[in-house]
Amino acid sequence: MHFSRRNFLRLSGIGLMASQVPGAIAGGSHPEPKETGNKIPFELGIASYTFREFSLEETIRMTRRLGIGHIALKSMHMPLESSPDEIAKAADLVRNAGISLYGAGVIYMSSEEEVNRAFEYAKQAGLKMIIGVPEHGLLELCDRKVRDYDIRLAIHNHGPGDQRYPSPESAYTRISDLDPRMGLCMDIGHMVRIGLDPVVETSRFFDRVHDVHIKDVDQADSSGTTVEMGRGIIDIPSFLKLLIKKKYTGVASFEFEKDGNDPLPGLAESVGYVRGVLNCVG
């Protein structure tokens, strides 16, 4: 099949129609489209930084409106400094809406105290994963924590200007001998902005890929910014086919950084595009 943008959007009308259903935004029963099948082993999710200008309640409503069933919360939606009761309340709000709260992040860790806080926070919220950026000198402490708490840590690459982990390799080389629960969150947009191929990098380090942030960008350099998926320069079909081939069983989360005050139209277009790709390649 010709992988044109038009074919993808034609095949994935659900992603776009969801944004136009008047009752969906109000909550209620809104079944989640199933992403997985015999050939698609992973699920789609949302990195809640996408909804950074909105409350947790609004974030939940928009996530449900898109039919997405998995989310990782950024601290503006479940603050790190919250009390245990407040953390539990936020986590329950998500789960009671029928959404899997699988992780949180990106969480920066620059001291032993911040590492301890991050893992306690994750435990209180019942999370399976922290998407984080620990200082290099704290990796051995993080290694002990993932074993003590049985919570995975996925180190996020941030591309140009990131002095700690600009690329997946910069994290992988420091954790490859540590507990296998120490892994990577592969941000494909930031990879491209530093001149890397997401398919190549994900293949190289797949044994430690715990999480994926999917997005598209308009330039393959530091000036690149987020655009609707399918409008940019990233070969999204090849990347998704790789995840299927490698039998990735985690979550591929949309992190739509464009239009912070009104992200839903562009995000819905991106969700529809990805579902169209999956209908073709899965």
N, C-alpha and C positions, 0 to 999 in steps of 0.2 A: 504493500500500500504506500502511496505517496504521502509522506509525513508533512503535509502542508498545514499551516496554521488554521486554514478554513476547515480542513477535515477534522482536526482536533476539536475545534469549537463546535462543529456540527455534531460530533459524536458525544460531546460532553455537556449538553445543554443543561444538565442538572446543576452544574456548578454556577451557571449564570442565572438560571431560573430561580434558584434558591434565594438570590439577592432581591428578587422581585415579588416574593410571596408575602403579602401584607401581614398575614397572621403569624408567620414564622418568627418574626422578631419579638413577638410578645411571649414566646416560650410555648409551653404546652407540649403535646406529643409531636415529636418531629424526628422520625426514625433516621438513623445514620446510614447513609449508603455504605455498603461493604466494599472496602478497597481490596481485601485479600481474596484470593481464589486459589485454584490449583497451581497457577503459575506466578501469582503475585504474593509473596510471603510477608510483605511489610504493610504498615498502616500509614495513613496520612495524619498529620497533626498540625498544631499551631504553636509557634513560639510567641508568647503573649506580648513581647516587645512590639509586635505588630500593632497592638491596641494600646500603646503606651499613653495615649491621651484620654483613655476611657477608664471607667471604673471596672472593678471585677465583675459586677453584675452585667454591665454592658458588654464586657468581653465574653462572658458566658453566652449571652443572647446572640451575639454575632457569630460565635463559633458554632452554636447549634443551627443558626440560620444557614450556614454553609454545609451542614451535615457532616462536620468534622467531629470525631469522637475522642481525640487525644490532645492534650495540651501540656506545655511546660510553662510555668509561670515565672515572670520576671518580678523583681522585688517591689515594683510599684503596685502590683496586684496582690502580693502576699509579702508584706515587708519583713525583712530579715530581723528587724528589732522588735517584732511583735511578740507578745506573750504566748506561751504554749496554747492557751485557750483561744487566742485570736488566730493563731496558725491553724488549729484544728477546725475552727469555724469556717475559715476561708477554704480549706481543703474540702470540707463537707459540702460547702456551697457548690463547688465544682462537681463533685461526685454525685450529689443529689440531682444534678441536672443531666445525669447520664453521660458525663464526660470523664474519661480516664485522665487523672492527674499523674502523669508518669515521671515528671521531673521539674526542676526549677533552674533558672539561670538566664543569663550568664551571671555567676557569682564570682566576684574577685576576692582573692585571699592573699593578703600581704603580711599576715602575722599568724602566729600559732593560735591566738585568740580567735581570729577570723576563721581559721580552719575548723576549730572546735565548734564555733557557732554555726557554721554551714552544715556540719554533719548532724548536730542536734536539731537544727531547723528542719532538715530533710527527714530525720526520724520522726519528729513531731507531726509532720505533714503526711507521713506514710509514703514517702517517695522512694522510687527505685533507683533514681539517678540524680546526680548533680551535674549540670553543665557549668564548668568552672574554668577559672584562670588563676591557678596558684602560682606564687613566686617559685622560681626554681629551687630555692633552698628549702622549700616546704614540701617537696614531692615525697620525701621519705615519710614525713608525718602523714601526708595524705594516703600513702600506701598502707600505713598501719590502720588508719581510720576506715578505709574501704573493707579491710579484713574484719575489724571490730564491729562495724555497723552493717556489713553486707549491703552497702550502697555503692553503686558504681559512680566513678567520676569520669566524665567525658570532657577532655580539654579542648577548648574552642580556639580555632585559628582565626586571627583577625586581619591578616593581610598587611598591606602597606602601612608603615608607621608603628606596627606592633613590635615592641622590643623583646617580648617574651616568647610568643608563639605566632610568628607571622605565617607559618606553613604547617601542615600536618607533620611533616618530617621533623620540624624543630621540637615538637612535643614527643613524637614517637621515639626519637633517639634517646630521650631522657626517661622514658617509662617502659621500654621494651623488656627490661629485665625485672620489672616490678610485677605485682599481682595483676593478673589479666583483667580484673575489674577496673584497673586504671587504663582508660582508653581515650578515644578521640570523638569530638563532635565535628564533623566535616562540614564546614560552611563553604559551599561551592562558589558563591559569589566572591568571597574574599580570596579564594584560590585563584580565580580568573584575574582578579585585580592585581595579583602579584605575578601574573604570567604563567600560572600553572594550569594543567589540564585536569579537571575533576575526575575524569575517568581513569587517567593514569595514576593520580595520587590515591584515589580510593582503592584501586587494585593493589597498589604497593603496600598499603597499610591496613588492608581489610581486616586482618586478624584482631585489630584493636578498634574497629569502628563501632561505637556504641550509640551514636546519634547522628542525624543528618539535618542540616538546615538547607532547604532548597529555595532558590531565588534565581532571578535573571538580572544581568547588568548590561549597561549600554556600551562600556569600554573595557578593554583588557589592560587597564593600567590604574594608577591610583586615583584618577579622575572618574572612574566608573561609578555609576550610581544605579540603584535598584529601579527596574522597570517591570511592567507586567510580563509574566512568563510567556515566552514565545515571541516577544517583541525585541528581545535583546540578542546577545551574541553567544550565549551558552547553548551547547548542544544537549538540550534537556532529554530528548528521546534516547540518546546514547547513554546518558547517565542513568536513567531509569532502567534501561535494559541491563546495564551492569548490575544494579542492585538486585534485579530479578535473577540474573545469571549466578550471582554470588550467594543467592538465597539469604539476603539480608532480612532479618526478622524483627528489626527495631522499628522506630518511627521516623518518617521523613517529614519534618515540620516546615511549614511555610513561615518564613520570616520576611514579611513584606514591609520594607522600611520606607517606601514612598508614601506620600500623602498621609502623614501622621494624623491629621485632623479629620480625614475622610478616607480611610483605607479600604472600606468594604467593596466599592466597585472594582478597583484594581485587583484586590485579593480574590474576589469572586471570579474574575476573568482568569486569574492564574490557577485557581482550583479547577475551573472548568477545563483549562488547557491541559493540566496534568492528568485529569481523569480521561480526557480524550486520548492522550498519549498511551495511558495504561490500557484503554480499550483496544488500541491498535497493537501494542507490543505484548500485552499479557495474554 
